[in-house]
Amino acid sequence: MALPAMDIVERLRAAGLRPTRQRVALARLLFDGCDRHVTAELLHEEAQSRKVPVSLATVYNTLHQFTEVGLLREVAVEGAKTYFDTNTSNHYHFFCENSGTLLDIATASIRIEGLPQAPEGMSISRVDVLVRLVDDRKR
C-alpha cells in the first residue's frame, strides 16, 4: 500500500529533515509497502529504474541522514557491506552469504544472556546479532 506524499513529507519533517524532492522520492521507495533491507546501490538502481534523477552519492547521504534521525537502522554485514533496514525495532538478522540477502529473525527466537557491564559512564544501546547462512545446495 503506497503512502500518500503528504504522509512522507510529514514523516520527514517530524524527524527534523527538510522534505526535498530527492528525500521525498527516496523515502517513497523505502517506506511504501513492507519493511525491507537495502544497500545504497540497490536503492540507487531502483531509483534509476523508476526515473528518479538521483546520484549514488545522494542516495548514500540520504540513507545516512535517515539513519541519524531514526528512520532507518544501519546493519553492518562486512567491512564495506552495509544494509539499511526500514524496521528500526530491536531485532536480529540472518545473512545469506551466497545471495547477499538479509532476513529478519523473530526476536523471541534468540535469548541474550551474560552481557558484560558497560564501562563507567556508558550504557548499552542495543545488541546486534547477525547469523550467517550458507546455502549448502549451492556449494
C-alpha positions as CSV (number, residue, x, y, z in Angstrom):
1,M,0.0,0.0,0.0
2,A,1.6,3.3,-1.1
3,L,1.9,6.1,1.4
4,P,0.5,9.4,0.3
5,A,3.1,12.1,-0.5
6,M,1.9,14.2,2.4
7,D,2.5,11.3,4.9
8,I,6.1,11.1,3.6
9,V,6.6,14.8,3.9
10,E,5.2,14.9,7.4
11,R,7.3,11.9,8.4
12,L,10.5,13.7,7.2
13,R,9.5,16.9,8.9
14,A,8.7,15.1,12.2
15,A,12.2,13.6,12.0
16,G,13.7,17.1,11.6
17,L,14.5,16.8,7.9
18,R,13.6,19.2,5.2
19,P,11.4,17.3,2.6
20,T,13.5,18.0,-0.5
21,R,12.3,16.4,-3.8
22,Q,15.1,13.8,-3.6
23,R,14.5,12.9,0.0
24,V,10.7,12.5,-0.6
25,A,11.4,10.4,-3.7
26,L,13.8,8.1,-1.9
27,A,11.6,7.9,1.2
28,R,8.7,6.8,-1.0
29,L,10.8,4.0,-2.4
30,L,11.9,2.9,1.1
31,F,8.7,3.2,3.0
32,D,6.0,2.2,0.6
33,G,5.0,-1.3,1.5
34,C,6.6,-3.8,3.8
35,D,9.8,-3.5,5.8
36,R,12.9,-4.1,3.8
37,H,16.7,-4.2,3.8
38,V,18.5,-2.2,1.1
39,T,22.0,-1.2,0.2
40,A,22.7,2.2,-1.3
41,E,23.5,0.5,-4.6
42,L,20.2,-1.4,-4.7
43,L,18.2,1.7,-3.8
44,H,20.1,3.7,-6.5
45,E,19.2,1.1,-9.1
46,E,15.6,1.1,-8.0
47,A,15.5,4.9,-8.2
48,Q,17.1,4.8,-11.7
49,S,14.6,2.2,-12.9
50,R,11.7,4.5,-11.7
51,K,13.2,7.5,-13.4
52,V,14.1,9.3,-10.1
53,P,17.1,11.6,-11.0
54,V,19.5,11.0,-8.1
55,S,23.2,10.2,-7.8
56,L,24.6,7.4,-5.9
57,A,26.3,9.9,-3.6
58,T,22.9,11.5,-2.8
59,V,21.5,8.1,-2.1
60,Y,24.3,7.4,0.4
61,N,23.9,10.8,2.0
62,T,20.2,10.4,2.3
63,L,20.4,6.9,3.8
64,H,22.9,8.1,6.4
65,Q,20.7,11.2,7.2
66,F,17.6,8.9,7.6
67,T,19.6,6.7,9.9
68,E,20.8,9.6,12.0
69,V,17.3,10.7,12.7
70,G,16.0,7.2,13.4
71,L,14.0,6.5,10.2
72,L,16.4,3.6,9.3
73,R,18.6,1.2,11.1
74,E,22.1,0.5,9.8
75,V,23.2,-3.1,9.7
76,A,26.9,-3.7,9.0
77,V,27.5,-7.1,7.5
78,E,31.1,-6.9,6.4
79,G,33.6,-4.1,6.2
80,A,32.2,-2.3,3.2
81,K,28.8,-4.0,3.1
82,T,26.1,-2.1,4.8
83,Y,22.3,-2.6,4.7
84,F,19.7,-0.1,5.8
85,D,16.6,-1.6,7.5
86,T,13.3,0.2,7.5
87,N,12.3,-1.8,10.6
88,T,14.0,0.2,13.4
89,S,12.7,-2.0,16.2
90,N,15.1,-4.1,18.3
91,H,15.6,-7.3,16.2
92,Y,18.2,-9.6,14.7
93,H,19.2,-10.8,11.3
94,F,20.2,-13.8,9.2
95,F,22.7,-13.0,6.4
96,C,22.8,-15.5,3.5
97,E,26.4,-15.3,2.2
98,N,25.5,-16.9,-1.2
99,S,22.9,-14.4,-2.2
100,G,23.8,-11.4,0.0
101,T,20.2,-11.5,1.4
102,L,19.5,-10.1,4.8
103,L,16.4,-11.5,6.6
104,D,14.8,-10.7,10.0
105,I,14.9,-13.2,12.8
106,A,12.0,-13.3,15.2
107,T,13.1,-11.6,18.4
108,A,11.6,-14.4,20.5
109,S,13.9,-16.9,18.7
110,I,17.1,-15.6,20.4
111,R,17.9,-15.1,24.1
112,I,20.8,-12.9,25.0
113,E,22.4,-13.7,28.4
114,G,25.5,-12.7,30.2
115,L,26.1,-9.3,28.7
116,P,29.2,-7.6,30.2
117,Q,28.8,-4.5,32.4
118,A,29.2,-1.4,30.3
119,P,32.2,0.8,31.1
120,E,31.6,3.6,33.6
121,G,29.6,6.5,32.1
122,M,28.3,4.3,29.3
123,S,25.2,2.2,28.6
124,I,24.4,-0.5,26.1
125,S,22.1,1.0,23.4
126,R,21.4,-2.3,21.6
127,V,22.8,-5.7,20.8
128,D,23.2,-6.7,17.2
129,V,23.1,-10.4,16.3
130,L,24.0,-11.5,12.7
131,V,23.7,-15.2,12.0
132,R,25.5,-16.1,8.7
133,L,24.0,-18.7,6.5
134,V,25.4,-20.7,3.6
135,D,23.1,-22.4,1.1
136,D,24.5,-25.9,1.0
137,R,22.7,-26.6,-2.2
138,K,24.9,-24.0,-4.0
139,R,28.3,-25.4,-2.9
